[in-house]
Amino acid sequence: MLPVCDTSPPPPHLPPTPVYSLCPFLSACQCLGHSNRCSYLELLNTAICVGCKHNTRGHHCQFCRLGSFRNPAVPPEHHQVCLGQSRCTARSRRSSPPSPL
């Protein structure tokens, strides 16, 4: 099982946990604010985001999920960066690779 770190605050009945001492790779995890969980891949020596939100996907939540489109009016960290159904045709979705946020 991969080690997973959660940056959410602990429940009020538990004392604060020094997350960075438990998960030293967490500082390398860049999720653009779309996930608060990371997993460390020892083989690649890298941290990846787990459970990307706001219709995002990718190791760093840097792509829009299939069926969503990039909202150019907001920065990549915004919660509405990827919106609804894509306005692309099925043909253009097949022929173009995902673009980073």
KATAQUI-V887509 format. One record per pair of residues at least 24 apart in sequence whose ideal C-beta (glycine too) atoms are under 10 Angstrom apart, sorted by the first residue. I is the first residue (numbers start at 0). GAP is how many residues later the second one is. D is the distance in whole Angstrom. If there is no record, write none. Layout:
I,GAP,D
I,GAP,D
This chain:
0,38,10
1,36,10
1,37,4
1,38,7
1,39,7
1,40,8
1,46,9
1,48,9
2,35,9
2,36,7
2,37,5
2,38,10
2,39,9
2,44,10
3,33,6
3,34,7
3,35,5
3,36,8
3,46,6
3,47,9
4,24,8
4,31,9
4,32,7
4,33,5
4,34,8
4,35,8
4,42,8
4,45,9
5,29,10
5,30,6
5,31,5
5,32,8
5,44,9
5,45,10
6,24,9
6,28,9
6,29,4
6,30,7
6,31,8
7,28,5
7,29,8
8,27,10
22,24,8
28,30,9
28,31,8
28,32,10
29,29,9
29,30,5
29,31,9
29,32,8
30,25,8
30,27,9
30,28,9
30,29,6
30,30,5
30,31,9
30,46,9
31,24,7
31,26,9
31,28,7
31,29,5
31,30,7
31,43,9
31,44,5
31,45,5
31,46,9
31,49,8
31,69,7
32,28,8
32,42,10
32,43,9
32,44,5
32,45,8
32,46,8
32,48,9
33,24,9
33,26,9
33,27,4
33,28,9
33,42,9
33,43,8
33,44,10
33,45,8
33,47,8
33,48,9
33,67,9
34,25,9
34,26,5
51,30,10
52,26,8
52,29,10
53,24,8
53,25,5
53,26,7
53,27,6
53,28,6
53,29,9
54,24,9
54,25,9
54,26,8
54,27,4
54,28,7
54,29,8
55,25,7
55,26,6
55,45,7
56,25,9
56,41,8
57,40,8
57,42,8
57,43,9
59,40,9
59,41,9
60,40,8
61,36,9
61,37,9
61,38,5
61,39,5
62,34,10
62,35,4
62,36,8
62,37,6
62,38,7
63,34,7
63,35,8
63,36,10
63,37,7
64,33,9
65,27,8
65,32,8
66,26,9
69,28,10
69,29,7
69,30,9
69,31,6
70,30,9
73,27,10
74,26,9
75,24,8
75,25,4
76,24,9
